[in-house]
Amino acid sequence: MSRFLGYRCSLCQREYLESQVQYTCPKDGGNLDVALDVDHIRKFVSPGQIFAQAEPSIWRYLPLLPVDDPGFEGTPLHRVGWTPTFETPRLAEELGLKTLWVKDESRNPTASFKDRASAVVVTRAREIKAEVVVTASTGNAGAALAGMAAAIGQKAVIFAPRTAPPAKVAQLLVFGAQVILVDGNYDSAFDLTIQAAREFGWYCRNTGYNPFTAEGKKTAAFEIWEWWEKTRRQHPQFSRLNVFVSVGDGNIISGLHKGFKDLLALGWIEQMPRIFGVQSTGSAAIYNAFQAGTEQITPVIANTLADSISVDLPRDGVRAVRAARETGGRYLAVEDEKILEAIASLGKVGIFAEPAGATSYAGLVQAVQAGWIGEEDAVVVLNTGSGLKDIKAAMQAVPQAPVIEPTLSALTKHLYG
């Protein structure tokens, strides 16, 4: 894999060869960025070659990834990514915008953004001949790992908080992973996962810990780039794109940032989109750091219905802060009530989002109200997961359906009083 050079620490900038380190920087514990041979890629690959491919998945960007082709064509592993981006004129009108798009990650095989990271991590696991892949998850990352592992016959172990939504736990079990519920929160499961990986020699997928997770998630940036290159021809008035994404551990937003940075280094884009991170006020450690103008992430006691972004100590916080700051974006924090309203709003245009997925749209609403996004701004919002993942939360976002007797008179009375 000549395009994969090794790693670079995001804190101290120390560089490591592939054989020297596996997860985080031994010197300071910083998250590692995968270093690619940009000159090699630029010499042999062009945007035109990427755009001309028929492959409808993340593997169309194989030359920009640090893994080889995993094979298994025709399985869910080869159906990750290439998710649709919908134009939503009614939502745009409500917000006073000329146009608004939503990229719907619920269309992935296990119905969340996390399939991107798991597909790349499982591929890496096969390359290094790992017998077991393990992760901590509130549901989506675990379901993604379990699903991708099932597709290729890889053993997977998932640690999840006992409070994880039943629909997400059901996915883990149906996919055949070994599921262990932890009597604690996500952070407790995360720490136990690292201990277990060290003790038993398992390959750890943990978000914000394994460098290959961000490499999978950056593929969404590549898709946004490719989509935008085609879309902007119909919208020449837009000079720059604004991307809104929900944030928990910080790995999705840092992955997006990494993808755009790779494109910038290749000379395939002239400037990066502005990236806006959105957190729940009940789990806002990264937002707090951004507002304070620091990269020091202080843990919080997370309490939000958006379980997928409920994190005490974000494990990729520093890179997450930089994703907004270095692109001219910002962070927003929204109340759970606004997240529920966002679920209902997205539902009215045919997009069923789980709380974490709707958080990004709630952030856009706040940004418009604050004047940070105006009528002429081009915006794409990421829905990171399906509402079917958390029916309990979805039912809180809408009125209850009435129950009537099965007679025309009862129906008439209900409709007209």
C-alpha positions as CSV (number, residue, x, y, z in Angstrom):
1,M,0.0,0.0,0.0
2,S,2.4,2.7,-1.2
3,R,-0.1,5.5,-0.6
4,F,-0.2,4.7,3.2
5,L,3.0,6.3,4.7
6,G,2.2,6.0,8.4
7,Y,0.8,8.3,11.1
8,R,1.2,11.8,12.4
9,C,0.1,12.8,16.0
10,S,-2.5,15.6,15.9
11,L,-1.0,17.1,19.1
12,C,2.8,16.9,18.9
13,Q,3.1,16.3,15.1
14,R,5.5,13.4,15.7
15,E,5.5,10.9,12.8
16,Y,5.3,7.2,13.0
17,L,5.7,4.3,10.6
18,E,2.9,1.9,10.2
19,S,4.7,-0.7,12.3
20,Q,5.5,1.6,15.2
21,V,2.0,2.3,16.5
22,Q,-1.5,1.2,16.2
23,Y,-3.9,3.5,18.0
24,T,-2.8,6.8,19.7
25,C,0.5,8.6,20.1
26,P,2.7,6.9,22.7
27,K,4.2,10.3,23.7
28,D,1.1,12.3,24.6
29,G,-1.9,10.1,23.8
30,G,-3.0,12.3,20.9
31,N,-5.2,11.1,18.1
32,L,-3.2,9.9,15.1
33,D,-3.9,11.2,11.6
34,V,-3.2,8.7,8.8
35,A,-0.6,10.1,6.5
36,L,-1.0,9.4,2.7
37,D,1.5,9.8,-0.1
38,V,-0.1,12.8,-1.7
39,D,2.5,13.1,-4.4
40,H,1.9,9.4,-5.4
41,I,-1.9,9.8,-5.5
42,R,-1.7,13.0,-7.5
43,K,0.6,11.4,-10.0
44,F,-1.7,8.4,-10.7
45,V,-5.2,9.6,-9.9
46,S,-7.3,12.5,-11.1
47,P,-10.8,13.8,-10.0
48,G,-12.0,12.8,-13.5
49,Q,-11.1,9.2,-12.9
50,I,-12.9,9.2,-9.6
51,F,-16.0,10.8,-11.1
52,A,-16.1,8.4,-14.0
53,Q,-16.4,5.3,-11.8
54,A,-19.6,3.3,-11.6
55,E,-18.9,1.9,-8.1
56,P,-21.8,3.2,-5.8
57,S,-20.0,3.0,-2.5
58,I,-17.1,4.4,-0.5
59,W,-14.8,2.1,-2.4
60,R,-14.9,4.4,-5.4
61,Y,-12.4,6.5,-3.3
62,L,-10.0,3.5,-2.8
63,P,-7.0,5.5,-4.1
64,L,-7.5,8.0,-1.2
65,L,-7.8,5.3,1.5
66,P,-5.1,3.5,3.5
67,V,-6.5,0.0,2.8
68,D,-6.7,-2.2,-0.2
69,D,-9.8,-3.4,-2.0
70,P,-11.6,-5.7,0.6
71,G,-13.4,-7.7,-2.1
72,F,-16.7,-9.2,-1.0
73,E,-18.5,-7.5,-3.9
74,G,-22.3,-7.9,-3.6
75,T,-22.2,-7.9,0.2
76,P,-23.2,-5.0,2.6
77,L,-19.5,-4.2,2.9
78,H,-19.6,-3.0,-0.7
79,R,-22.8,-1.0,-0.3
80,V,-21.6,1.5,2.3
81,G,-21.8,5.1,1.4
82,W,-22.8,6.9,-1.8
83,T,-25.9,8.0,0.2
84,P,-28.4,10.4,-1.4
85,T,-28.4,14.2,-0.9
86,F,-32.0,15.5,-1.1
87,E,-33.0,19.0,-1.9
88,T,-35.7,20.2,0.6
89,P,-37.3,23.4,-0.8
90,R,-40.0,23.5,1.9
91,L,-37.5,23.5,4.7
92,A,-35.5,26.1,2.9
93,E,-38.6,28.3,2.6
94,E,-39.4,27.9,6.3
95,L,-35.9,29.0,7.1
96,G,-35.7,31.8,4.6
97,L,-33.0,30.1,2.5
98,K,-32.9,29.9,-1.2
99,T,-31.9,26.2,-1.1
100,L,-31.1,23.5,1.4
101,W,-29.9,19.9,1.1
102,V,-29.9,17.0,3.5
103,K,-27.5,14.1,3.0
104,D,-29.3,11.1,4.4
105,E,-26.9,8.6,6.0
106,S,-29.8,6.4,7.2
107,R,-29.6,4.8,3.8
108,N,-26.4,2.9,4.8
109,P,-26.7,-0.9,5.3
110,T,-27.1,-0.7,9.1
111,A,-28.9,2.7,8.8
112,S,-26.2,5.0,10.2
113,F,-23.1,7.0,9.2
114,K,-21.0,4.6,11.4
115,D,-21.0,2.0,8.6
116,R,-18.3,4.1,6.8
117,A,-15.8,3.7,9.7
118,S,-16.6,0.1,10.4
119,A,-16.2,-0.9,6.7
120,V,-12.7,0.5,6.7
121,V,-11.8,-0.8,10.1
122,V,-13.0,-4.4,9.3
123,T,-11.0,-4.2,6.1
124,R,-7.9,-3.2,8.1
125,A,-8.6,-6.0,10.6
126,R,-8.4,-8.6,7.7
127,E,-5.2,-7.1,6.4
128,I,-3.5,-7.4,9.8
129,K,-5.2,-10.8,10.4
130,A,-7.0,-9.8,13.6
131,E,-9.1,-12.6,14.9
132,V,-11.6,-10.4,16.9
133,V,-12.7,-6.8,16.5
134,V,-14.1,-5.1,19.5
135,T,-15.8,-1.7,20.1
136,A,-17.7,0.3,22.6
137,S,-21.0,1.8,21.4
138,T,-24.3,3.3,22.4
139,G,-25.7,1.4,19.4
140,N,-24.8,2.7,16.0
141,A,-21.1,2.1,15.9
142,G,-21.7,-1.4,17.4
143,A,-24.4,-2.1,14.8
144,A,-22.1,-0.9,12.0
145,L,-19.3,-3.1,13.2
146,A,-21.6,-6.1,13.8
147,G,-23.1,-5.7,10.3
148,M,-19.8,-5.3,8.5
149,A,-18.3,-8.1,10.4
150,A,-21.2,-10.4,9.6
151,A,-20.9,-9.6,5.9
152,I,-17.4,-11.1,5.8
153,G,-17.4,-13.6,8.6
154,Q,-15.3,-11.6,11.1
155,K,-15.7,-12.1,14.8
156,A,-17.0,-9.0,16.7
157,V,-17.5,-8.1,20.3
158,I,-19.6,-5.1,21.3
159,F,-19.7,-3.4,24.7
160,A,-22.8,-1.2,25.1
161,P,-24.4,0.6,28.0
162,R,-27.4,-1.3,29.4
163,T,-29.5,1.8,28.6
164,A,-28.9,1.7,24.9
165,P,-32.1,1.8,22.8
166,P,-33.5,-1.8,22.4
167,A,-33.7,-1.4,18.6
168,K,-30.0,-0.8,18.5
169,V,-29.2,-3.7,20.8
170,A,-31.5,-5.9,18.6
171,Q,-29.3,-5.0,15.6
172,L,-26.2,-6.1,17.4
173,L,-27.7,-9.5,18.3
174,V,-29.3,-10.2,15.0
175,F,-26.0,-9.6,13.2
176,G,-24.4,-12.3,15.4
177,A,-21.9,-10.2,17.4
178,Q,-21.1,-11.1,21.0
179,V,-22.9,-8.4,22.9
180,I,-22.1,-7.5,26.4
181,L,-24.2,-4.8,28.2
182,V,-22.3,-2.7,30.7
183,D,-23.9,-1.4,33.9
184,G,-22.6,2.1,33.2
185,N,-22.5,4.8,30.5
186,Y,-20.7,4.9,27.1
187,D,-17.5,6.2,28.7
188,S,-17.4,3.2,31.0
189,A,-17.9,0.8,28.1
190,F,-15.1,2.7,26.2
191,D,-12.6,2.2,28.9
192,L,-13.5,-1.5,29.4
193,T,-13.1,-2.0,25.6
194,I,-9.5,-0.7,25.6
195,Q,-8.6,-2.9,28.6
196,A,-10.1,-6.0,27.0
197,A,-8.3,-5.3,23.7
198,R,-5.0,-5.1,25.5
199,E,-5.7,-8.2,27.6
200,F,-7.0,-10.5,24.9
201,G,-5.2,-9.1,21.8
202,W,-8.4,-7.9,20.1
203,Y,-8.3,-5.2,17.5
204,C,-10.1,-2.2,18.9
205,R,-12.4,-0.1,16.6
206,N,-13.2,2.5,19.2
207,T,-14.2,5.9,17.8
208,G,-11.6,8.6,18.3
209,Y,-9.0,5.9,19.3
210,N,-8.5,3.8,16.1
211,P,-7.1,6.1,13.4
212,F,-8.9,4.2,10.7
213,T,-12.3,5.3,11.9
214,A,-11.7,8.8,10.7
215,E,-10.4,7.4,7.4
216,G,-13.8,5.7,6.9
217,K,-15.8,8.8,7.9
218,K,-13.8,11.1,5.6
219,T,-15.4,9.3,2.7
220,A,-18.5,11.4,3.3
221,A,-16.4,14.5,2.6
222,F,-15.4,13.0,-0.7
223,E,-19.0,12.4,-1.6
224,I,-20.0,15.9,-0.6
225,W,-17.2,17.2,-2.8
226,E,-18.2,15.1,-5.8
227,W,-21.8,16.0,-5.4
228,W,-21.0,19.7,-4.9
229,E,-18.8,19.8,-8.0
230,K,-21.8,18.7,-10.0
231,T,-24.5,20.7,-8.2
232,R,-22.7,24.1,-8.1
233,R,-23.0,24.2,-11.9
234,Q,-26.8,24.8,-11.4
235,H,-26.1,27.2,-8.6
236,P,-23.2,29.5,-9.7
237,Q,-24.3,32.1,-7.2
238,F,-22.9,30.0,-4.3
239,S,-19.2,30.5,-3.7
240,R,-18.8,28.3,-0.6
241,L,-20.7,25.4,1.0
242,N,-21.7,25.1,4.7
243,V,-21.9,21.7,6.3
244,F,-23.8,21.0,9.5
245,V,-23.2,17.8,11.4
246,S,-24.0,16.5,14.9
247,V,-21.1,15.9,17.3
248,G,-20.6,13.5,20.2
249,D,-17.1,11.9,20.4
250,G,-16.0,14.3,17.7
251,N,-14.9,11.6,15.2
252,I,-17.4,12.3,12.4
253,I,-16.6,16.0,12.2
254,S,-12.9,15.4,12.4
255,G,-13.3,12.7,9.7
256,L,-15.1,15.2,7.5
257,H,-12.3,17.7,8.1
258,K,-9.7,15.1,7.3
259,G,-11.4,14.3,4.0
260,F,-11.5,18.0,2.9
261,K,-7.9,18.5,4.0
262,D,-6.8,15.5,1.9
263,L,-8.6,17.1,-1.1
264,L,-7.0,20.4,-0.4
265,A,-3.6,18.9,-0.2
266,L,-4.2,17.1,-3.5
267,G,-5.1,20.5,-5.1
268,W,-8.6,19.1,-6.0
269,I,-10.4,21.9,-4.1
270,E,-9.4,25.5,-3.6
271,Q,-11.0,26.0,-0.2
272,M,-12.8,23.8,2.3
273,P,-16.5,24.1,3.2
274,R,-17.3,25.8,6.5
275,I,-18.0,23.0,9.0
276,F,-20.6,23.6,11.8
277,G,-20.6,21.2,14.7
278,V,-23.8,20.8,16.7
279,Q,-24.1,19.3,20.2
280,S,-26.9,18.8,22.6
281,T,-26.7,21.2,25.6
282,G,-26.8,18.0,27.7
283,S,-23.5,16.8,26.2
284,A,-21.6,19.8,25.1
285,A,-17.9,19.4,26.1
286,I,-16.6,20.3,22.6
287,Y,-19.0,23.2,22.2
288,N,-17.7,24.5,25.6
289,A,-14.1,24.3,24.5
290,F,-14.8,26.0,21.2
291,Q,-16.7,28.9,23.0
292,A,-13.8,29.2,25.5
293,G,-11.3,29.5,22.6
294,T,-9.3,26.5,23.8
295,E,-8.5,22.9,22.7
296,Q,-8.7,21.7,26.3
297,I,-11.7,19.4,26.6
298,T,-13.3,19.3,30.0
299,P,-15.6,16.3,30.7
300,V,-19.2,16.9,31.4
301,I,-22.0,14.7,32.9
302,A,-23.9,13.9,29.7
303,N,-27.7,13.9,29.9
304,T,-29.5,14.0,26.5
305,L,-32.1,11.9,24.7
306,A,-29.7,11.9,21.7
307,D,-27.9,8.8,22.9
308,S,-25.6,8.6,19.8
309,I,-23.9,11.9,20.8
310,S,-24.2,11.5,24.6
311,V,-20.6,11.5,25.8
312,D,-19.0,12.7,29.0
313,L,-15.4,12.9,27.6
314,P,-15.2,13.2,23.8
315,R,-12.3,11.1,22.6
316,D,-11.6,13.1,19.5
317,G,-12.3,16.5,20.9
318,V,-9.2,18.4,19.9
319,R,-9.5,17.5,16.2
320,A,-13.3,18.2,16.4
321,V,-12.7,21.8,17.7
322,R,-10.2,22.4,14.9
323,A,-12.6,21.1,12.3
324,A,-14.9,24.1,12.9
325,R,-12.2,26.7,13.8
326,E,-9.9,26.0,10.8
327,T,-12.7,26.1,8.3
328,G,-14.4,29.3,9.5
329,G,-17.3,27.4,11.0
330,R,-18.5,27.3,14.6
331,Y,-20.2,25.2,17.2
332,L,-23.7,25.3,18.4
333,A,-25.6,23.7,21.3
334,V,-29.3,22.9,21.1
335,E,-31.8,21.8,23.7
336,D,-33.4,18.3,23.5
337,E,-36.7,20.0,22.9
338,K,-35.3,21.6,19.7
339,I,-33.9,18.2,18.6
340,L,-37.4,16.7,18.9
341,E,-38.8,19.6,16.8
342,A,-36.1,18.9,14.2
343,I,-37.1,15.2,14.0
344,A,-40.7,16.3,13.2
345,S,-39.5,18.9,10.6
346,L,-37.3,16.5,8.8
347,G,-40.1,13.9,8.9
348,K,-42.4,16.3,7.0
349,V,-40.1,16.1,4.0
350,G,-39.7,12.4,4.1
351,I,-36.5,12.0,6.1
352,F,-36.8,9.9,9.3
353,A,-33.9,10.9,11.6
354,E,-32.9,9.6,15.0
355,P,-32.2,12.4,17.7
356,A,-28.5,12.6,16.9
357,G,-29.3,12.8,13.2
358,A,-31.8,15.6,13.7
359,T,-29.4,17.6,16.0
360,S,-27.6,18.9,12.9
361,Y,-30.8,20.4,11.5
362,A,-31.7,21.9,14.9
363,G,-28.3,23.6,14.8
364,L,-29.0,25.0,11.4
365,V,-32.3,26.5,12.7
366,Q,-30.3,28.2,15.5
367,A,-27.6,29.4,13.1
368,V,-30.2,31.0,10.8
369,Q,-31.9,32.7,13.8
370,A,-28.5,34.0,15.0
371,G,-27.7,35.4,11.5
372,W,-24.7,33.1,10.9
373,I,-26.4,31.6,7.9
374,G,-28.2,33.8,5.4
375,E,-30.5,33.5,2.4
376,E,-27.7,33.2,-0.1
377,D,-25.7,30.5,1.8
378,A,-25.5,27.0,0.4
379,V,-26.1,24.5,3.2
380,V,-26.0,20.7,3.4
381,V,-27.2,19.0,6.7
382,L,-26.1,15.5,7.6
383,N,-28.7,13.1,9.0
384,T,-26.4,10.6,10.6
385,G,-28.9,7.8,11.5
386,S,-32.4,6.4,11.0
387,G,-35.3,7.2,13.3
388,L,-36.1,3.5,13.4
389,K,-33.1,3.3,15.7
390,D,-35.0,5.1,18.5
391,I,-38.7,4.8,18.2
392,K,-39.2,6.0,21.8
393,A,-37.7,9.4,21.0
394,A,-39.5,9.6,17.6
395,M,-42.9,9.2,19.4
396,Q,-42.0,12.1,21.7
397,A,-41.5,14.3,18.6
398,V,-45.1,13.9,17.2
399,P,-48.7,13.9,18.5
400,Q,-50.1,10.5,19.4
401,A,-52.4,8.9,16.9
402,P,-56.1,8.9,18.0
403,V,-58.0,5.7,18.6
404,I,-61.6,5.6,17.3
405,E,-64.3,3.1,16.8
406,P,-64.4,1.5,13.3
407,T,-67.5,3.3,12.2
408,L,-68.1,6.2,9.7
409,S,-69.9,8.2,12.4
410,A,-66.9,7.9,14.7
411,L,-64.6,9.0,11.9
412,T,-66.9,11.9,11.0
413,K,-67.0,13.1,14.6
414,H,-63.2,12.9,14.8
415,L,-62.7,14.8,11.6
416,Y,-65.4,17.5,12.0
417,G,-66.3,17.5,15.7
